[in-house]
Amino acid sequence: MSFEELLISYRSTWNNRLLRDDSKTAEEILKDAIKNELLDENTHPRLRKRKEEKFYYAIKRISDSPISDTAKAKLIGYYLIMMEEC
């Protein structure tokens, strides 16, 4: 599964999330989006949740999504990689 397909799967787990940047590759966009999500960077600093909690919610959202089981496994695997990097 390519990063383009993985990014499409990631987008489909969210409502109204575009994640577009013509100067970046699909891998860079996906990596930045997951990192921002895990670090809760779109939330005010005093209200941010721990990355472990954000990881739990992301895995739950992916598991409940209508994407294929292969896409779910790949996406969860990429989240695990990003958890180690953050």
C-alpha distance (Angstrom), angle and dihedral (degrees) to the residues before:
residue distance angle dihedral
M1 . . .
S2 3.80 . .
F3 3.79 125.8 .
E4 3.81 88.8 -110.9
E5 3.81 89.8 59.6
L6 3.79 91.4 42.9
L7 3.81 90.7 51.8
I8 3.80 90.5 50.4
S9 3.81 89.3 51.0
Y10 3.81 90.6 48.5
R11 3.80 91.2 50.7
S12 3.79 91.2 50.4
T13 3.82 90.9 58.3
W14 3.81 88.9 62.5
N15 3.79 131.4 58.4
N16 3.81 115.3 -127.2
R17 3.81 96.7 -4.4
L18 3.80 110.2 139.6
L19 3.84 103.8 172.2
R20 3.75 98.0 -171.9
D21 3.77 127.7 164.1
D22 3.77 118.7 153.9
S23 3.80 92.7 -162.2
K24 3.83 94.0 60.2
T25 3.77 134.1 65.2
A26 3.80 122.0 -116.6
E27 3.80 89.0 -105.2
E28 3.82 92.3 54.1
I29 3.80 92.5 46.6
L30 3.81 91.9 49.5
K31 3.80 92.7 45.5
D32 3.82 92.3 50.0
A33 3.81 92.7 46.0
I34 3.80 93.9 50.8
K35 3.80 92.6 44.0
N36 3.82 91.2 50.6
E37 3.78 90.1 48.0
L38 3.81 95.5 48.6
L39 3.80 93.0 45.9
D40 3.83 89.9 44.6
E41 3.80 89.7 -131.9
N42 3.81 94.3 162.3
T43 3.80 91.1 62.7
H44 3.79 127.8 79.8
P45 3.83 109.0 -92.5
R46 3.82 94.2 -115.8
L47 3.79 91.6 53.4
R48 3.80 99.2 44.7
K49 3.77 119.5 125.3
R50 3.78 125.1 -139.1
K51 3.79 116.0 -90.4
E52 3.82 90.8 -116.7
E53 3.79 89.6 59.7
K54 3.80 92.0 46.5
F55 3.81 88.8 48.6
Y56 3.81 90.5 53.6
Y57 3.82 91.9 51.6
A58 3.80 91.5 46.8
I59 3.81 92.7 51.7
K60 3.80 90.6 47.0
R61 3.82 90.9 49.5
I62 3.80 91.6 49.1
S63 3.82 92.8 46.5
D64 3.80 91.1 51.4
S65 3.82 94.2 46.0
P66 3.82 123.7 103.0
I67 3.84 94.3 -122.3
S68 3.81 120.2 119.1
D69 3.79 121.0 -82.0
T70 3.81 89.5 -115.3
A71 3.80 91.2 54.8
K72 3.81 90.3 46.8
A73 3.81 91.7 52.4
K74 3.81 93.3 47.0
L75 3.79 92.8 46.3
I76 3.80 93.1 48.1
G77 3.80 88.9 47.9
Y78 3.78 90.1 53.3
Y79 3.81 90.3 49.2
L80 3.81 88.8 54.0
I81 3.80 90.4 53.0
M82 3.80 90.7 48.9
M83 3.83 91.5 48.5
E84 3.79 89.0 58.2
E85 3.81 91.7 48.7
C86 3.82 96.8 47.6
